[in-house]
Amino acid sequence: MTKVLIFNGSPRKKGNTSVLIKECVRAINDSSKEAEIFFLNDMTIKSCQFCDWCIKNNALSCVQKDDMNNLYPKLLESDVIVLASPIFWFSVSAQMKLFIDRLYALHGKDGYVLTQKKIATILVYGDSNVDRSGVNNAIGSIEDLIRYMKSENIGIVHGTAYKIGDAEKNKELMSRAYELGSIISK
Ligand SMILES: Cc1cc2nc3c(=O)[nH]c(=O)nc-3n(C[C@H](O)[C@H](O)[C@H](O)COP(=O)(O)O)c2cc1C
């Protein structure tokens, strides 16, 4: 069974990010893959303290005993990782950034070990003007992260939706989210 992990960086359980994830998962569920969704806002994920306990101990986990330590083994065993976030102040949400910072713990003694994954991305923003929304900053950061992880970028879906319910009305965005699920299912 191919393992797909989906990380939702929105604070709104019924928000646009959740709707787009659901649409993506609809395509994944039509295939033989299994998707697990993590709502980061409900999890305890503290900020990376750059203490290097992880590296000094070759631990592949963190000295801070919070929810991140359950995620490290799952991440290492996964095949596909989906990063889904609203744009907050011209980048990914704080919830998503905390999660990404804590991926630092996956530096082993011989280098970074969270590699060779397929990475898919979903980003949603309120501004109708893509260049004003700040999404390009988030895309740049995620592309750099994927490169650092020696992983494959299998698709970045993004579009405009502001209020709860707006994503469903953006039919083009919904169909691209479904299409991303189809790509994950290949
Ligand atoms: C604190 C905050 C900051 C935001 N910053 C931006 C922004 O920089 N650019 C933008 O286009 N939309 C911005 N938005 C709008 C959200 O990205 C948009 O409403 C999105 O659909 C929220 O996703 P959600 O429904 O999954 O929570 C911001 C919203 C909040 C609450």
The ligand as an SDF file (V2000), in Angstrom:
LIG
                    3D

 31 33  0  0  0  0  0  0  0  0999 V2000
   -3.7800   36.1870    9.2290 C   0  0  0  0  0  0  0  0  0  0  0  0
   -4.1960   36.0930    7.7830 C   0  0  0  0  0  0  0  0  0  0  0  0
   -3.3120   36.4880    6.8090 C   0  0  0  0  0  0  0  0  0  0  0  0
   -3.6650   36.3790    5.4470 C   0  0  0  0  0  0  0  0  0  0  0  0
   -2.7530   36.7650    4.5100 N   0  0  0  0  0  0  0  0  0  0  0  0
   -3.0700   36.6620    3.1930 C   0  0  0  0  0  0  0  0  0  0  0  0
   -2.1110   37.0310    2.1970 C   0  0  0  0  0  0  0  0  0  0  0  0
   -0.9810   37.4280    2.4860 O   0  0  0  0  0  0  0  0  0  0  0  0
   -2.4740   36.9200    0.8850 N   0  0  0  0  0  0  0  0  0  0  0  0
   -3.7320   36.5020    0.5220 C   0  0  0  0  0  0  0  0  0  0  0  0
   -4.0060   36.4770   -0.6880 O   0  0  0  0  0  0  0  0  0  0  0  0
   -4.6420   36.0980    1.4330 N   0  0  0  0  0  0  0  0  0  0  0  0
   -4.3390   36.1680    2.7690 C   0  0  0  0  0  0  0  0  0  0  0  0
   -5.2540   35.7470    3.7160 N   0  0  0  0  0  0  0  0  0  0  0  0
   -6.5220   35.0910    3.2740 C   0  0  0  0  0  0  0  0  0  0  0  0
   -6.4370   33.5510    3.3430 C   0  0  0  0  0  0  0  0  0  0  0  0
   -5.2860   33.0620    2.6830 O   0  0  0  0  0  0  0  0  0  0  0  0
   -7.6760   32.9120    2.6870 C   0  0  0  0  0  0  0  0  0  0  0  0
   -8.8410   33.3710    3.3210 O   0  0  0  0  0  0  0  0  0  0  0  0
   -7.6580   31.3900    2.6840 C   0  0  0  0  0  0  0  0  0  0  0  0
   -8.7460   30.9070    1.9270 O   0  0  0  0  0  0  0  0  0  0  0  0
   -7.7560   30.8110    4.0910 C   0  0  0  0  0  0  0  0  0  0  0  0
   -7.7120   29.4070    4.0210 O   0  0  0  0  0  0  0  0  0  0  0  0
   -8.6320   28.4790    4.9540 P   0  0  0  0  0  0  0  0  0  0  0  0
  -10.0650   28.7510    4.5650 O   0  0  0  0  0  0  0  0  0  0  0  0
   -8.2070   27.0830    4.6590 O   0  0  0  0  0  0  0  0  0  0  0  0
   -8.3510   28.8810    6.3620 O   0  0  0  0  0  0  0  0  0  0  0  0
   -4.9500   35.8620    5.0810 C   0  0  0  0  0  0  0  0  0  0  0  0
   -5.8430   35.4820    6.1000 C   0  0  0  0  0  0  0  0  0  0  0  0
   -5.4730   35.6060    7.4290 C   0  0  0  0  0  0  0  0  0  0  0  0
   -6.4550   35.1930    8.5120 C   0  0  0  0  0  0  0  0  0  0  0  0
  1  2  1  0
  2  3  1  0
  2 30  2  0
  3  4  2  0
  4  5  1  0
  4 28  1  0
  5  6  2  0
  6  7  1  0
  6 13  1  0
  7  8  2  0
  7  9  1  0
  9 10  1  0
 10 11  2  0
 10 12  1  0
 12 13  2  0
 13 14  1  0
 14 15  1  0
 14 28  1  0
 15 16  1  0
 16 17  1  0
 16 18  1  0
 18 19  1  0
 18 20  1  0
 20 21  1  0
 20 22  1  0
 22 23  1  0
 23 24  1  0
 24 25  2  0
 24 26  1  0
 24 27  1  0
 28 29  2  0
 29 30  1  0
 30 31  1  0
M  END
$$$$
